[in-house]
Amino acid sequence: MDVFSIGILYIGSALLLLLSGIPIAFALGGVAVAFMFLFMPPSNIQIIAETLYSELHNFTLLAIPLFILMGSAVGKTRASVDLYEAMHRWFSRLPGGLGVANVAGCSIFAAMCGSSPATCAAIGGMGIPEMRKRGYPAGLASGLIAAGGTLGILIPPSVTLIIYGIIVEQSIGQLFLAGVIPGFLLAFFFAVWVVFASVWNKRRVLAVLGAHRAKELFGDERFTWRERLETLPRLLPFFALIVFVMVALYGGFATPSEVAAVGAFGALALVVILYRAYKWENIKGILSGTARESCMIMMIITMAFLFTYVMSYLHISQSATEWLVGLHMSKWAYLFWVNILLLVLGCFLPPVAIILMVTPVIMPGIIAHGFDPIWFGILMTINMEMGLITPPVGLNLFVINGIAPDIHFREIMRGVMPFIAIMALYIVLLAMFPYIVMWLPQRLYGS
């Protein structure tokens, strides 16, 4: 059997198992072990454990469970509630202010936890009922939370960017820096759409129901400066922690793993001191949530390493790379089709699986066409953000469906479509103006 046939069978088997609902780690690992038995010498099978250990023996990987612990400490306590309430008070005077507050809450929570589903669940559980109570359409309320939750894999610290950096051997610090401006700029574009959609919806309701009924529905909630400022004592320590983590990482004072350890310890200390979360049930909830998510991600990474090892040994990735480069497409045509591939895969697979499976194949072509791997990592992440809210397997869509089961799935889909369009146009913008991504890394790292 030639390499092409083996490659089609290998990738096809993995995709079939992934789409069947089998856990990602078992799907990737099962296919890899099966092909080792069929096409590789027995000596390679005997060293599977050693191969996996050597791949996981990477100090940078320690940052993943530590950043998850940092986010879990916030998400499993009243800190997330206070964060949401503070954003609501500060943006209440803005048209569509509650929706903007939810986008802002997603952005800040994403900067603390680095997980899209966690951001989506934490902010959506509070935000969706409040928005619907104040007249926001179900589609807009659910769509903005689903899209805002995706910011968790772009705004640093991001588990996705850590994994990408390890795979392509790029600086985690530079990747985090590269994600700062694009992440918050994307959140700004989301907020602009929310303001526009909210104003349009309010005018439509006003025309149908009349001024008095519309005022009853939307309310006129206002907060004094005193009420706004009283939210700061609980929030400022968390903002200070984020600033400290960023300065330590980007200033070169510590490695990502060391910074993650400080961030996790700081977040735990803050929730214990500010929220009295020192009882066993509080600590158990934080640690068990961290353990579950960390074990899941590390198992996926472990099996994906084995998957890519077998793919490389059988010359599948090398042959695919040679074929892609040999197509003699222009650099922009190559980038376009790579993004189409990522978007299609994002409809079925989670970001971690896409990075670990696809990056070794497409990255040589990206570099050969002169694209910066740091810049491409941000574009790839935004593309995978789209996948998180694109059916049939958009993870955030199911998170929203779980926390707001009374909203029909069709309504959720209608709500996320404008945000998908914004992300697609945003990728075009960053392709035309790569300096938006590279300005911070170049300023601080001089690269």
C-alpha positions as CSV (number, residue, x, y, z in Angstrom):
1,M,0.0,0.0,0.0
2,D,1.4,3.4,-1.0
3,V,1.8,6.4,1.3
4,F,-1.2,8.2,-0.2
5,S,-3.5,5.3,0.5
6,I,-2.2,4.8,4.0
7,G,-2.6,8.5,4.7
8,I,-6.2,8.6,3.5
9,L,-7.0,5.6,5.5
10,Y,-5.2,6.9,8.6
11,I,-6.8,10.4,8.6
12,G,-10.2,9.0,7.5
13,S,-10.2,6.5,10.4
14,A,-9.4,9.2,12.9
15,L,-12.1,11.6,11.6
16,L,-14.6,8.7,11.6
17,L,-13.9,7.8,15.2
18,L,-14.0,11.5,16.3
19,L,-17.3,12.1,14.6
20,S,-18.7,8.9,16.1
21,G,-18.6,10.6,19.6
22,I,-15.6,8.6,21.0
23,P,-13.5,10.8,23.3
24,I,-10.8,12.6,21.3
25,A,-7.9,11.0,23.2
26,F,-9.1,7.4,22.7
27,A,-9.9,8.1,19.0
28,L,-6.5,9.5,18.2
29,G,-4.6,6.9,20.3
30,G,-6.6,4.0,19.1
31,V,-6.0,4.8,15.4
32,A,-2.3,5.4,16.1
33,V,-1.8,2.1,17.9
34,A,-3.8,0.1,15.3
35,F,-1.6,1.5,12.5
36,M,1.5,0.8,14.5
37,F,0.5,-2.9,14.6
38,L,-0.3,-2.9,10.9
39,F,2.5,-0.9,9.4
40,M,5.4,-0.5,11.9
41,P,8.0,-2.9,13.3
42,P,7.2,-4.5,16.7
43,S,10.1,-2.6,18.3
44,N,8.2,0.7,17.9
45,I,5.2,-0.8,19.7
46,Q,7.4,-1.8,22.6
47,I,8.5,1.8,23.2
48,I,5.1,3.5,23.2
49,A,5.3,4.4,26.9
50,E,8.8,5.8,26.5
51,T,7.7,7.8,23.4
52,L,4.8,9.3,25.3
53,Y,6.8,10.1,28.3
54,S,9.5,11.8,26.3
55,E,6.9,14.0,24.5
56,L,5.2,15.0,27.8
57,H,8.6,15.7,29.5
58,N,8.2,19.4,28.7
59,F,8.2,22.0,31.5
60,T,6.1,24.3,29.4
61,L,3.1,21.9,29.5
62,L,2.9,22.5,33.2
63,A,1.4,25.9,32.5
64,I,-1.8,24.3,31.2
65,P,-3.2,22.8,34.4
66,L,-1.9,25.8,36.4
67,F,-3.7,28.4,34.2
68,I,-6.8,26.1,34.4
69,L,-6.5,26.2,38.2
70,M,-6.3,30.0,38.0
71,G,-9.5,30.2,36.0
72,S,-11.3,27.6,38.1
73,A,-10.6,29.5,41.3
74,V,-12.5,32.5,39.8
75,G,-15.2,30.5,38.0
76,K,-16.2,28.3,41.0
77,T,-16.7,31.2,43.4
78,R,-18.6,34.4,43.7
79,A,-15.8,36.2,42.0
80,S,-17.4,35.6,38.6
81,V,-20.7,37.0,39.9
82,D,-19.0,40.2,41.1
83,L,-17.1,40.5,37.8
84,Y,-20.4,40.4,35.9
85,E,-22.2,42.8,38.3
86,A,-19.3,45.3,38.0
87,M,-19.4,45.3,34.2
88,H,-23.2,45.7,34.3
89,R,-22.9,48.8,36.5
90,W,-20.1,50.4,34.5
91,F,-21.8,50.0,31.1
92,S,-25.4,50.6,32.1
93,R,-25.7,54.0,30.5
94,L,-24.5,52.8,27.1
95,P,-27.2,51.8,24.6
96,G,-27.3,48.0,24.8
97,G,-25.1,48.4,27.9
98,L,-26.1,45.1,29.5
99,G,-25.0,43.3,26.3
100,V,-21.8,45.2,26.2
101,A,-21.2,44.4,29.8
102,N,-21.5,40.7,29.0
103,V,-19.0,41.0,26.2
104,A,-16.6,42.9,28.6
105,G,-17.2,40.2,31.2
106,C,-16.4,37.5,28.7
107,S,-13.2,39.4,27.8
108,I,-12.0,39.8,31.4
109,F,-13.0,36.3,32.5
110,A,-11.2,34.9,29.4
111,A,-8.0,36.8,30.4
112,M,-8.2,34.9,33.8
113,C,-9.1,31.4,32.7
114,G,-8.1,30.9,29.0
115,S,-11.0,28.5,28.4
116,S,-13.9,29.2,26.0
117,P,-16.5,26.7,27.5
118,A,-15.7,28.0,31.0
119,T,-16.1,31.6,30.0
120,C,-19.3,30.8,28.2
121,A,-20.8,28.9,31.1
122,A,-19.7,31.4,33.8
123,I,-20.9,34.6,32.1
124,G,-23.9,33.0,30.3
125,G,-25.4,31.5,33.4
126,M,-25.9,35.0,34.8
127,G,-26.0,37.1,31.6
128,I,-28.6,35.3,29.4
129,P,-31.5,35.4,32.0
130,E,-30.7,39.0,32.8
131,M,-30.7,40.1,29.2
132,R,-33.9,38.3,28.3
133,K,-35.5,39.8,31.4
134,R,-34.7,43.3,30.0
135,G,-36.1,42.7,26.5
136,Y,-33.1,41.3,24.6
137,P,-34.1,38.7,21.9
138,A,-33.2,35.2,22.9
139,G,-31.0,34.9,19.7
140,L,-29.0,38.0,20.5
141,A,-28.6,37.1,24.2
142,S,-27.4,33.6,23.5
143,G,-25.4,34.5,20.4
144,L,-23.3,37.2,22.1
145,I,-22.5,34.9,25.0
146,A,-21.5,32.0,22.7
147,A,-19.3,34.3,20.6
148,G,-17.9,36.2,23.7
149,G,-17.0,32.9,25.2
150,T,-14.7,32.1,22.3
151,L,-12.4,35.0,23.4
152,G,-11.1,32.6,26.0
153,I,-8.8,30.9,23.5
154,L,-7.5,34.2,22.1
155,I,-7.0,36.6,24.9
156,P,-4.0,35.4,27.0
157,P,-3.4,33.4,29.0
158,S,-4.7,30.9,26.4
159,V,-4.3,27.1,26.6
160,T,-4.7,26.9,22.9
161,L,-1.8,29.3,22.2
162,I,0.3,27.3,24.7
163,I,-0.3,24.1,22.7
164,Y,0.3,25.8,19.4
165,G,3.6,27.4,20.7
166,I,4.8,23.9,21.8
167,I,3.9,22.3,18.5
168,V,5.5,24.9,16.3
169,E,8.4,25.7,18.7
170,Q,7.6,29.4,19.1
171,S,7.8,31.6,22.1
172,I,4.7,31.3,24.4
173,G,5.4,34.9,25.6
174,Q,5.3,36.3,22.0
175,L,2.2,34.4,21.2
176,F,0.4,35.8,24.3
177,L,1.5,39.3,23.4
178,A,0.4,38.8,19.8
179,G,-3.1,37.8,21.1
180,V,-3.6,40.9,23.3
181,I,-4.6,43.6,20.7
182,P,-6.5,41.2,18.4
183,G,-8.4,39.7,21.3
184,F,-9.6,43.0,22.8
185,L,-10.1,44.5,19.3
186,L,-12.4,41.6,18.4
187,A,-14.3,42.1,21.7
188,F,-14.7,45.8,20.7
189,F,-16.2,44.8,17.3
190,F,-18.5,42.3,19.1
191,A,-19.6,45.2,21.4
192,V,-20.3,47.5,18.5
193,W,-22.6,44.9,16.9
194,V,-24.4,44.4,20.2
195,V,-25.0,48.2,20.5
196,F,-26.3,48.3,17.0
197,A,-28.5,45.2,17.4
198,S,-29.9,46.4,20.7
199,V,-30.8,49.8,19.4
200,W,-32.5,48.3,16.4
201,N,-34.4,45.8,18.5
202,K,-35.5,48.6,20.9
203,R,-36.9,50.7,18.1
204,R,-38.7,47.7,16.6
205,V,-40.3,46.9,20.0
206,L,-41.1,50.6,20.5
207,A,-43.0,50.7,17.2
208,V,-44.9,47.5,18.0
209,L,-45.7,47.9,21.7
210,G,-45.6,51.6,22.2
211,A,-43.5,53.8,24.5
212,H,-45.1,52.8,27.8
213,R,-44.9,49.0,27.3
214,A,-41.4,49.3,25.9
215,K,-40.2,51.2,28.9
216,E,-41.7,48.5,31.2
217,L,-39.9,45.8,29.2
218,F,-36.5,47.4,28.9
219,G,-36.5,49.4,32.2
220,D,-34.2,52.3,32.9
221,E,-31.7,50.9,35.3
222,R,-29.1,53.5,36.3
223,F,-26.3,53.3,38.8
224,T,-24.7,56.2,40.7
225,W,-20.9,56.7,40.7
226,R,-20.9,55.5,44.3
227,E,-22.6,52.2,43.3
228,R,-20.0,51.7,40.5
229,L,-17.0,52.5,42.6
230,E,-18.1,50.1,45.4
231,T,-17.5,47.2,43.0
232,L,-13.8,48.0,42.7
233,P,-12.4,46.7,46.1
234,R,-13.2,43.1,45.1
235,L,-12.2,43.5,41.4
236,L,-9.0,45.4,41.7
237,P,-7.0,42.5,43.3
238,F,-7.9,40.3,40.4
239,F,-6.9,43.0,37.9
240,A,-3.7,43.5,39.8
241,L,-3.1,39.7,39.6
242,I,-3.6,39.8,35.8
243,V,-1.3,42.7,35.4
244,F,1.4,41.0,37.5
245,V,1.1,37.8,35.5
246,M,1.4,39.7,32.2
247,V,4.3,41.9,33.4
248,A,6.2,38.9,34.7
249,L,5.7,36.9,31.5
250,Y,6.2,39.6,28.9
251,G,9.0,41.3,30.8
252,G,11.0,38.1,30.7
253,F,11.1,37.7,34.5
254,A,9.7,34.2,34.5
255,T,8.8,31.3,32.2
256,P,5.1,30.7,31.3
257,S,5.0,27.8,33.7
258,E,6.4,29.8,36.6
259,V,4.0,32.7,35.8
260,A,1.1,30.2,35.7
261,A,2.1,28.9,39.1
262,V,2.2,32.4,40.6
263,G,-1.2,33.2,39.0
264,A,-2.8,30.0,40.3
265,F,-1.5,30.6,43.8
266,G,-2.6,34.2,43.7
267,A,-6.1,33.4,42.4
268,L,-6.5,30.8,45.2
269,A,-5.3,33.2,47.8
270,L,-7.7,35.9,46.6
271,V,-10.8,33.8,46.6
272,V,-9.9,32.5,50.1
273,I,-9.3,36.0,51.5
274,L,-12.0,37.9,49.7
275,Y,-14.7,35.3,49.4
276,R,-13.9,33.1,52.4
277,A,-13.7,30.1,50.1
278,Y,-11.6,28.0,52.5
279,K,-14.2,25.3,53.3
280,W,-13.6,21.8,51.9
281,E,-16.6,22.0,49.5
282,N,-15.1,25.2,48.0
283,I,-11.6,23.8,47.6
284,K,-13.0,20.5,46.4
285,G,-15.0,22.2,43.6
286,I,-12.0,24.2,42.4
287,L,-9.6,21.3,42.5
288,S,-11.9,18.7,41.0
289,G,-12.9,21.0,38.1
290,T,-9.2,21.7,37.5
291,A,-8.3,18.0,37.6
292,R,-11.1,17.0,35.2
293,E,-10.3,19.6,32.6
294,S,-6.5,19.2,32.9
295,C,-6.6,15.4,32.6
296,M,-8.8,15.7,29.6
297,I,-6.5,18.1,27.8
298,M,-3.3,16.3,28.8
299,M,-4.7,13.0,27.6
300,I,-5.6,14.6,24.3
301,I,-2.1,16.0,24.0
302,T,-0.5,12.7,24.8
303,M,-2.4,10.7,22.3
304,A,-2.0,13.4,19.7
305,F,1.7,13.2,20.1
306,L,1.5,9.5,19.4
307,F,-0.8,10.2,16.4
308,T,1.6,12.6,14.9
309,Y,4.6,10.3,15.6
310,V,3.0,7.5,13.6
311,M,2.0,10.0,10.9
312,S,5.6,11.1,10.6
313,Y,7.0,7.6,10.7
314,L,4.8,6.5,7.9
315,H,5.8,9.7,5.9
316,I,2.2,10.8,5.8
317,S,2.8,14.4,7.0
318,Q,6.0,14.8,4.9
319,S,4.1,13.6,1.7
320,A,1.2,15.9,2.5
321,T,3.5,18.8,3.0
322,E,5.3,18.2,-0.3
323,W,2.0,17.9,-2.1
324,L,0.7,21.2,-0.7
325,V,3.9,23.1,-1.5
326,G,4.0,21.5,-4.9
327,L,0.7,22.9,-5.9
328,H,2.5,26.2,-6.7
329,M,-0.3,28.4,-5.4
330,S,0.3,32.0,-4.5
331,K,0.9,32.7,-0.9
332,W,-2.6,34.2,-0.5
333,A,-4.3,31.3,-2.3
334,Y,-2.5,28.9,0.0
335,L,-3.5,30.9,3.1
336,F,-7.1,31.0,1.8
337,W,-7.4,27.3,1.4
338,V,-5.7,26.6,4.7
339,N,-8.3,28.8,6.4
340,I,-11.1,27.0,4.6
341,L,-9.6,23.6,5.8
342,L,-9.4,24.9,9.4
343,L,-13.0,26.3,9.2
344,V,-14.4,23.0,7.9
345,L,-12.5,21.0,10.6
346,G,-13.6,23.5,13.2
347,C,-17.2,22.5,12.5
348,F,-16.4,19.0,13.7
349,L,-13.4,19.1,16.0
350,P,-12.3,21.1,19.0
351,P,-9.3,23.5,18.7
352,V,-6.8,21.3,20.6
353,A,-7.4,18.4,18.2
354,I,-7.1,20.6,15.1
355,I,-3.8,22.1,16.3
356,L,-2.3,18.8,17.1
357,M,-3.4,17.0,14.0
358,V,-3.2,19.7,11.3
359,T,-0.4,22.1,12.3
360,P,2.5,19.6,11.4
361,V,1.1,19.3,7.9
362,I,0.3,22.9,7.1
363,M,3.1,24.8,9.0
364,P,6.0,24.0,6.5
365,G,3.9,25.5,3.7
366,I,3.1,28.6,5.9
367,I,6.7,29.2,6.5
368,A,7.7,28.4,2.9
369,H,5.3,31.1,1.7
370,G,6.9,33.7,4.1
371,F,4.2,34.0,6.7
372,D,5.2,34.6,10.3
373,P,4.2,31.6,12.5
374,I,3.4,33.9,15.4
375,W,1.0,35.9,13.2
376,F,-0.5,32.8,11.7
377,G,-1.1,31.3,15.2
378,I,-3.5,34.2,15.9
379,L,-5.3,33.8,12.6
380,M,-5.6,30.1,13.2
381,T,-7.0,30.7,16.7
382,I,-9.6,33.2,15.4
383,N,-10.6,30.6,12.8
384,M,-11.0,28.0,15.5
385,E,-13.1,30.5,17.5
386,M,-15.5,30.4,14.5
387,G,-15.5,26.6,14.8
388,L,-16.6,26.8,18.4
389,I,-19.9,28.5,17.4
390,T,-20.4,26.7,14.0
391,P,-22.7,23.7,13.7
392,P,-22.9,20.7,13.8
393,V,-20.3,20.4,16.7
394,G,-19.7,23.9,17.8
395,L,-18.9,23.3,21.5
396,N,-20.1,26.7,22.8
397,L,-23.5,26.2,21.1
398,F,-24.1,23.1,23.3
399,V,-22.8,25.0,26.4
400,I,-25.4,27.7,25.7
401,N,-28.1,25.1,25.0
402,G,-27.2,23.5,28.4
403,I,-27.5,26.6,30.4
404,A,-30.5,28.0,28.6
405,P,-32.5,24.9,27.4
406,D,-35.6,26.9,26.8
407,I,-33.9,28.7,23.9
408,H,-34.4,26.8,20.6
409,F,-31.2,25.7,18.9
410,R,-32.4,27.6,15.8
411,E,-32.5,30.8,17.8
412,I,-29.0,30.3,19.1
413,M,-27.8,29.7,15.5
414,R,-29.5,32.8,14.3
415,G,-27.9,34.8,17.1
416,V,-24.3,33.6,16.4
417,M,-24.4,34.2,12.6
418,P,-23.5,38.0,12.8
419,F,-20.5,37.1,15.1
420,I,-19.3,34.5,12.6
421,A,-19.4,37.1,9.9
422,I,-17.5,39.5,12.1
423,M,-14.7,36.9,12.7
424,A,-14.4,36.1,9.0
425,L,-14.0,39.8,8.1
426,Y,-11.6,40.2,11.0
427,I,-9.4,37.4,9.6
428,V,-9.3,39.4,6.3
429,L,-8.4,42.6,8.2
430,L,-5.5,40.9,10.1
431,A,-4.3,39.4,6.8
432,M,-4.2,42.8,5.2
433,F,-2.7,44.5,8.3
434,P,-0.5,42.0,10.1
435,Y,1.0,44.8,12.1
436,I,-2.1,44.7,14.3
437,V,-0.9,41.3,15.5
438,M,2.9,41.8,15.4
439,W,3.2,45.3,16.9
440,L,3.4,44.3,20.6
441,P,5.8,41.3,20.1
442,Q,8.0,43.4,17.9
443,R,8.0,46.3,20.4
444,L,8.8,44.2,23.4
445,Y,10.9,41.4,21.8
446,G,12.4,43.3,19.0
447,S,11.7,40.5,16.5
